[in-house]
Amino acid sequence: MPDDWQEEIVPYWSNYAHNSKIFGLEENNKTVAGGIVFSTVSPDTEIYKDIALQYFNNGYLYLGFIYVLEHRRGEGLGLLWLKELHALYPLQKWWLAIDNIGLSKFYGKLGYSIKQELDLNFQTEWLMAHDK
């Protein structure tokens, strides 16, 4: 996980550990891609907590802190990680947030669609969901 993301989650991990699970792709005992599945409001969704709670109340789990090691990007590892997660939980509904509209094409390949655009004080985020 990138250092700046670790700074955001590690200090608060004890608050989230019982409501979340880390999934990763490993190669030679090194994590090359991964993310966290949350069943509660996460640090990065706290700013729109009410919206996040609506998703959780409707049976969605949140995919956050998704990453691929920078030198391994473009190899399909992010897509593989998501496909593996979907295969583990084929009936699960998922949601995530992106801050780069270009990522919508990537997530769209797996059936995610933009559900909402949020104009936050510091940036725009798009909420995407996969309904099974």
Residue frames as a rotation matrix with the C-alpha (Angstrom) as fourth column:
MET 1
0.590 0.807 0.000 0.00
0.807 -0.590 0.000 0.00
0.000 0.000 -1.000 0.00
PRO 2
0.071 -0.575 0.815 1.40
0.432 -0.719 -0.544 3.43
0.899 0.391 0.197 -0.87
ASP 3
-0.693 -0.485 -0.534 2.92
0.672 -0.166 -0.721 5.33
0.261 -0.859 0.441 2.06
ASP 4
-0.877 0.376 0.298 0.45
-0.407 -0.912 -0.047 8.23
0.254 -0.162 0.953 1.87
TRP 5
0.105 0.937 -0.334 -2.48
-0.420 0.346 0.839 5.79
0.901 0.052 0.430 2.06
GLN 6
-0.100 -0.217 -0.971 -0.87
0.690 0.688 -0.225 4.03
0.716 -0.693 0.081 5.02
GLU 7
-0.963 -0.266 0.033 -0.71
0.179 -0.727 -0.663 7.38
0.201 -0.633 0.748 6.80
GLU 8
-0.465 0.864 0.193 -4.46
-0.733 -0.498 0.463 7.71
0.496 0.074 0.865 6.30
ILE 9
0.438 0.744 -0.505 -5.48
-0.390 0.663 0.639 4.23
0.810 -0.082 0.580 7.48
VAL 10
-0.216 -0.596 -0.774 -2.81
0.380 0.679 -0.629 2.83
0.900 -0.429 0.080 9.84
PRO 11
-0.917 -0.178 0.356 -3.43
-0.231 -0.492 -0.840 5.26
0.325 -0.852 0.410 12.75
TYR 12
-0.251 0.926 0.281 -7.12
-0.961 -0.204 -0.188 4.32
-0.117 -0.317 0.941 12.69
TRP 13
-0.484 0.033 -0.875 -6.85
-0.482 0.824 0.297 0.64
0.731 0.565 -0.383 11.79
SER 14
-0.984 0.100 -0.145 -7.92
0.176 0.585 -0.792 -0.53
0.006 -0.805 -0.593 15.25
ASN 15
-0.457 0.865 -0.208 -11.26
-0.488 -0.439 -0.755 1.20
-0.744 -0.244 0.622 14.62
TYR 16
0.180 0.514 -0.839 -11.78
-0.979 0.008 -0.204 -0.63
-0.098 0.858 0.505 11.31
ALA 17
-0.744 -0.642 -0.186 -10.10
-0.663 0.744 0.086 -4.01
0.083 0.187 -0.979 11.67
HIS 18
-0.731 0.493 0.472 -13.25
0.094 0.757 -0.646 -5.77
-0.676 -0.428 -0.600 12.89
ASN 19
0.390 0.912 -0.126 -15.38
0.035 -0.151 -0.988 -4.33
-0.920 0.381 -0.091 10.03
SER 20
0.623 -0.243 -0.743 -12.96
-0.775 -0.318 -0.546 -4.76
-0.104 0.916 -0.387 7.16
LYS 21
0.605 -0.454 0.654 -10.70
0.277 0.890 0.361 -7.25
-0.746 -0.037 0.665 5.47
ILE 22
0.102 -0.682 -0.724 -7.51
-0.791 -0.497 0.357 -6.81
-0.603 0.537 -0.590 3.46
PHE 23
0.765 0.085 0.639 -7.17
0.291 0.839 -0.459 -8.78
-0.575 0.537 0.617 0.23
GLY 24
0.238 -0.745 -0.623 -3.99
-0.728 -0.561 0.393 -8.91
-0.642 0.360 -0.676 -1.80
LEU 25
0.975 -0.139 -0.175 -2.35
-0.040 0.663 -0.748 -10.56
0.219 0.736 0.640 -4.77
GLU 26
0.504 -0.840 0.201 1.04
-0.467 -0.069 0.882 -11.96
-0.727 -0.538 -0.427 -3.89
GLU 27
0.887 -0.393 -0.241 3.96
-0.054 0.430 -0.901 -12.87
0.458 0.812 0.361 -6.07
ASN 28
-0.024 -0.941 -0.338 7.13
0.388 0.303 -0.870 -14.33
0.921 -0.152 0.358 -4.55
ASN 29
-0.007 0.142 -0.990 5.81
0.996 0.090 0.006 -13.52
0.090 -0.986 -0.142 -1.04
LYS 30
-0.893 -0.218 -0.395 5.37
0.259 -0.964 -0.054 -9.84
-0.369 -0.150 0.917 -1.94
THR 31
0.141 0.989 -0.032 2.02
0.641 -0.116 -0.759 -8.10
-0.755 0.087 -0.650 -2.28
VAL 32
-0.819 -0.454 0.350 1.80
0.538 -0.400 0.742 -6.60
-0.197 0.796 0.572 -5.77
ALA 33
-0.600 0.712 0.365 -1.84
-0.239 -0.595 0.767 -5.45
0.763 0.373 0.527 -5.69
GLY 34
-0.624 0.426 -0.655 -4.60
0.752 0.554 -0.357 -5.25
0.211 -0.716 -0.666 -3.16
GLY 35
-0.452 0.532 0.716 -7.21
-0.315 -0.846 0.430 -3.30
0.834 -0.031 0.550 -1.32
ILE 36
-0.983 0.180 0.044 -9.48
-0.002 0.224 -0.974 -3.24
-0.186 -0.958 -0.220 1.69
VAL 37
-0.369 0.929 -0.034 -13.11
0.295 0.152 0.943 -4.34
0.881 0.338 -0.330 1.81
PHE 38
-0.980 0.070 0.187 -15.08
-0.197 -0.487 -0.851 -2.27
0.031 -0.870 0.491 4.32
SER 39
-0.347 0.922 -0.175 -18.49
0.743 0.384 0.548 -3.02
0.572 0.060 -0.818 5.78
THR 40
0.448 0.417 -0.791 -18.58
0.794 -0.593 0.138 0.35
-0.411 -0.689 -0.596 7.56
VAL 41
0.985 -0.087 0.147 -17.71
-0.012 -0.894 -0.447 3.97
0.170 0.439 -0.882 6.81
SER 42
0.349 -0.935 -0.059 -13.98
0.935 0.352 -0.053 4.17
0.070 -0.037 0.997 6.11
PRO 43
-0.130 -0.458 -0.879 -11.61
0.569 -0.761 0.312 7.11
-0.812 -0.460 0.359 6.67
ASP 44
-0.947 -0.320 0.023 -11.82
0.190 -0.502 0.844 8.16
-0.258 0.803 0.536 3.03
THR 45
-0.448 0.852 0.270 -15.65
0.500 -0.011 0.866 8.13
0.741 0.523 -0.421 3.00
GLU 46
-0.410 0.246 -0.878 -16.15
0.872 -0.177 -0.456 9.92
-0.268 -0.953 -0.142 6.31
ILE 47
-0.921 -0.014 -0.390 -16.70
-0.051 -0.987 0.155 13.22
-0.387 0.163 0.908 4.47
TYR 48
-0.399 0.847 -0.351 -19.88
-0.805 -0.140 0.577 11.79
0.439 0.513 0.738 2.87
LYS 49
-0.946 -0.090 0.312 -20.81
-0.280 0.710 -0.646 9.43
-0.163 -0.698 -0.697 5.69
ASP 50
-0.143 0.979 0.144 -24.59
-0.516 0.050 -0.855 9.62
-0.844 -0.197 0.498 5.11
ILE 51
0.386 0.217 -0.897 -24.22
-0.917 0.195 -0.347 8.50
0.099 0.956 0.275 1.49
ALA 52
-0.610 -0.696 -0.379 -21.84
-0.612 0.718 -0.333 5.71
0.504 0.029 -0.863 2.51
LEU 53
-0.765 0.363 0.532 -24.32
-0.343 0.469 -0.814 4.47
-0.545 -0.805 -0.234 5.11
GLN 54
0.291 0.892 -0.346 -27.02
-0.811 0.039 -0.584 4.26
-0.507 0.450 0.735 2.42
TYR 55
0.060 -0.353 -0.934 -24.84
-0.792 0.553 -0.260 1.89
0.608 0.755 -0.247 0.42
PHE 56
-0.897 -0.440 0.031 -24.05
-0.357 0.683 -0.638 -0.26
0.259 -0.583 -0.770 3.46
ASN 57
-0.473 0.800 0.370 -27.71
-0.489 0.112 -0.865 -0.34
-0.733 -0.590 0.338 4.47
ASN 58
0.538 0.653 -0.533 -28.54
-0.797 0.190 -0.573 -1.61
-0.273 0.733 0.623 0.98
GLY 59
0.860 -0.115 0.497 -26.12
0.062 0.991 0.121 -4.53
-0.506 -0.074 0.859 1.20
TYR 60
0.772 -0.633 0.065 -23.05
-0.030 -0.138 -0.990 -3.06
0.635 0.762 -0.126 -0.52
LEU 61
0.563 -0.736 -0.377 -19.47
0.651 0.113 0.751 -3.42
-0.509 -0.668 0.543 0.66
TYR 62
0.924 -0.250 -0.289 -16.96
-0.335 -0.894 -0.299 -0.65
-0.184 0.373 -0.909 -0.01
LEU 63
0.552 -0.806 0.213 -13.71
0.830 0.508 -0.228 -1.23
0.075 0.303 0.950 -1.87
GLY 64
0.975 -0.218 0.033 -11.10
-0.220 -0.963 0.156 1.21
-0.002 -0.159 -0.987 -0.64
PHE 65
0.324 -0.943 0.081 -7.38
-0.697 -0.180 0.694 1.80
-0.640 -0.282 -0.715 -0.76
ILE 66
0.854 0.002 0.520 -7.10
0.322 0.784 -0.531 -0.23
-0.409 0.621 0.668 -3.97
TYR 67
0.439 -0.769 -0.465 -3.58
-0.751 -0.598 0.280 -0.22
-0.493 0.226 -0.840 -5.33
VAL 68
0.893 -0.417 0.167 -1.10
0.443 0.756 -0.481 -1.87
0.075 0.504 0.860 -7.66
LEU 69
0.180 -0.905 -0.386 2.62
0.507 -0.251 0.825 -1.37
-0.843 -0.344 0.413 -7.16
GLU 70
0.494 0.089 -0.865 3.61
-0.425 -0.843 -0.330 1.48
-0.758 0.531 -0.379 -9.44
HIS 71
-0.439 -0.771 -0.462 6.21
-0.802 0.105 0.587 -0.48
-0.405 0.628 -0.665 -11.39
ARG 72
-0.855 0.189 0.482 3.65
0.265 0.960 0.094 -3.26
-0.445 0.208 -0.871 -12.00
ARG 73
0.025 0.909 -0.415 0.83
-0.194 -0.403 -0.894 -1.10
-0.981 0.103 0.167 -13.37
GLY 74
0.079 0.109 -0.991 -0.40
-0.978 -0.186 -0.099 -1.95
-0.195 0.977 0.091 -16.83
GLU 75
-0.859 -0.454 -0.237 0.00
-0.486 0.868 0.097 -5.70
0.161 0.199 -0.967 -16.28
GLY 76
-0.133 0.910 -0.394 -3.67
-0.326 0.335 0.884 -6.36
0.936 0.246 0.252 -15.51
LEU 77
-0.797 -0.258 -0.546 -3.09
0.365 0.513 -0.776 -6.95
0.480 -0.818 -0.315 -11.79
GLY 78
-0.831 0.550 0.084 -5.83
-0.467 -0.607 -0.643 -4.55
-0.303 -0.573 0.761 -10.68
LEU 79
-0.047 0.815 -0.577 -8.30
-0.925 0.183 0.334 -6.24
0.378 0.549 0.745 -12.99
LEU 80
-0.299 -0.149 -0.943 -7.18
0.014 0.987 -0.160 -9.67
0.954 -0.061 -0.293 -11.74
TRP 81
-0.994 -0.087 -0.068 -7.57
0.073 -0.050 -0.996 -8.55
0.084 -0.995 0.056 -8.10
LEU 82
-0.483 0.875 -0.005 -11.14
-0.825 -0.457 -0.332 -7.39
-0.293 -0.157 0.943 -8.72
LYS 83
0.036 0.485 -0.874 -12.05
-0.712 0.626 0.318 -10.53
0.701 0.611 0.368 -10.68
GLU 84
-0.626 -0.338 -0.703 -10.72
0.201 0.801 -0.564 -12.73
0.753 -0.495 -0.433 -7.88
LEU 85
-0.950 0.302 0.081 -12.69
-0.195 -0.367 -0.910 -10.75
-0.245 -0.880 0.407 -5.30
HIS 86
-0.175 0.925 -0.337 -15.87
-0.985 -0.169 0.048 -11.01
-0.013 0.340 0.940 -7.38
ALA 87
-0.117 0.078 -0.990 -15.30
-0.365 0.924 0.116 -14.76
0.924 0.375 -0.079 -7.77
LEU 88
-0.913 -0.260 -0.313 -14.94
0.193 0.401 -0.896 -15.17
0.358 -0.878 -0.316 -3.99
TYR 89
-0.597 0.730 -0.334 -18.21
0.223 -0.249 -0.943 -13.30
-0.771 -0.637 -0.014 -3.38
PRO 90
-0.882 0.137 0.452 -20.31
0.458 0.020 0.889 -13.71
0.113 0.990 -0.080 -6.55
LEU 91
0.061 0.995 0.081 -23.56
0.887 -0.092 0.453 -12.44
0.458 0.044 -0.888 -5.03
GLN 92
-0.096 -0.181 -0.979 -22.07
0.801 -0.598 0.032 -9.42
-0.591 -0.781 0.202 -3.28
LYS 93
0.761 0.268 0.591 -22.85
0.543 -0.762 -0.353 -5.83
0.356 0.589 -0.725 -4.31
TRP 94
-0.114 -0.914 -0.390 -19.85
0.962 -0.200 0.188 -3.47
-0.250 -0.353 0.902 -4.30
TRP 95
0.922 0.242 0.303 -19.23
0.332 -0.896 -0.294 0.25
0.201 0.372 -0.906 -4.37
LEU 96
-0.042 -0.968 -0.246 -16.13
0.957 -0.110 0.268 2.42
-0.287 -0.225 0.931 -4.59
ALA 97
0.835 0.223 -0.503 -15.08
0.141 -0.970 -0.197 6.01
-0.532 0.093 -0.841 -5.11
ILE 98
0.079 -0.818 0.570 -12.75
0.997 0.074 -0.032 7.40
-0.016 0.571 0.821 -7.76
ASP 99
0.385 -0.002 -0.923 -11.19
0.251 -0.962 0.107 10.85
-0.888 -0.273 -0.370 -7.99
ASN 100
-0.675 -0.534 -0.510 -10.11
-0.431 -0.276 0.859 10.46
-0.599 0.799 -0.044 -11.61
ILE 101
0.337 0.927 -0.166 -12.95
-0.676 0.115 -0.728 10.09
-0.656 0.358 0.665 -14.12
GLY 102
-0.030 -0.450 -0.893 -10.59
-0.938 0.322 -0.130 8.17
0.346 0.833 -0.431 -16.39
LEU 103
-0.888 -0.317 0.333 -10.73
-0.438 0.805 -0.400 5.25
-0.141 -0.501 -0.854 -13.95
SER 104
0.007 0.976 0.218 -14.42
-0.669 0.167 -0.724 4.79
-0.743 -0.141 0.654 -14.73
LYS 105
0.368 0.059 -0.928 -13.48
-0.871 0.372 -0.322 3.02
0.326 0.926 0.188 -17.97
PHE 106
-0.684 -0.688 -0.243 -11.30
-0.513 0.690 -0.510 0.55
0.519 -0.224 -0.825 -16.04
TYR 107
-0.803 0.406 0.436 -14.01
-0.269 0.405 -0.874 -0.26
-0.531 -0.819 -0.216 -13.49
GLY 108
0.117 0.880 -0.460 -16.65
-0.889 -0.114 -0.444 -0.27
-0.443 0.461 0.769 -16.21
LYS 109
-0.365 -0.351 -0.862 -14.95
-0.751 0.658 0.051 -3.34
0.550 0.667 -0.504 -17.72
LEU 110
-0.951 -0.025 -0.307 -16.17
0.151 0.831 -0.535 -5.28
0.269 -0.556 -0.787 -14.69
GLY 111
-0.209 0.977 -0.048 -19.69
0.721 0.187 0.668 -3.92
0.661 0.105 -0.743 -14.67
TYR 112
-0.349 0.065 -0.935 -19.28
0.763 -0.559 -0.324 -0.93
-0.544 -0.826 0.146 -12.38
SER 113
-0.020 0.366 0.930 -21.23
0.765 -0.594 0.250 2.18
0.644 0.716 -0.268 -13.31
ILE 114
-0.935 -0.289 0.205 -21.17
0.135 -0.824 -0.550 5.75
0.328 -0.487 0.810 -12.05
LYS 115
-0.121 0.911 -0.394 -24.03
0.941 0.232 0.246 6.30
0.316 -0.341 -0.885 -9.61
GLN 116
0.860 0.395 -0.324 -23.22
0.498 -0.788 0.362 9.71
-0.112 -0.472 -0.874 -8.24
GLU 117
-0.048 -0.847 0.530 -20.87
0.587 -0.453 -0.671 12.68
0.808 0.279 0.519 -8.64
LEU 118
0.658 0.201 -0.726 -19.81
0.743 -0.327 0.583 14.43
-0.120 -0.923 -0.365 -5.45
ASP 119
0.263 -0.560 0.785 -18.37
0.207 -0.762 -0.613 17.93
0.942 0.324 -0.084 -5.51
LEU 120
0.525 -0.198 -0.828 -16.29
0.851 0.131 0.508 17.99
0.007 -0.971 0.237 -2.36
ASN 121
0.869 -0.158 -0.470 -14.48
0.006 -0.944 0.329 21.07
-0.495 -0.288 -0.819 -1.09
PHE 122
0.072 -0.983 -0.167 -11.14
-0.489 -0.181 0.853 19.92
-0.869 0.020 -0.494 -2.41
GLN 123
-0.903 -0.366 -0.225 -12.01
-0.376 0.418 0.827 17.68
-0.209 0.831 -0.515 -5.37
THR 124
0.176 0.929 -0.327 -14.69
-0.980 0.195 0.026 15.80
0.088 0.316 0.945 -7.26
GLU 125
-0.819 -0.330 0.470 -15.33
-0.373 0.928 0.001 12.13
-0.437 -0.175 -0.882 -6.59
TRP 126
-0.119 0.761 -0.638 -17.50
-0.866 0.235 0.442 9.72
0.486 0.605 0.631 -8.51
LEU 127
-0.306 0.120 0.944 -19.21
-0.651 0.697 -0.300 6.86
-0.695 -0.707 -0.135 -6.73
MET 128
-0.320 0.130 -0.938 -19.41
-0.804 0.486 0.342 3.67
0.501 0.864 -0.051 -8.73
ALA 129
-0.059 0.367 0.928 -21.31
-0.758 0.588 -0.280 0.50
-0.649 -0.721 0.243 -7.94
HIS 130
-0.744 -0.098 -0.661 -21.46
-0.488 0.756 0.437 -3.09
0.457 0.647 -0.610 -9.11
ASP 131
-0.096 0.864 0.494 -24.89
-0.991 -0.036 -0.131 -4.57
-0.096 -0.502 0.860 -8.52
LYS 132
0.045 -0.021 0.999 -23.96
-0.270 0.962 0.032 -8.28
-0.962 -0.271 0.037 -9.09
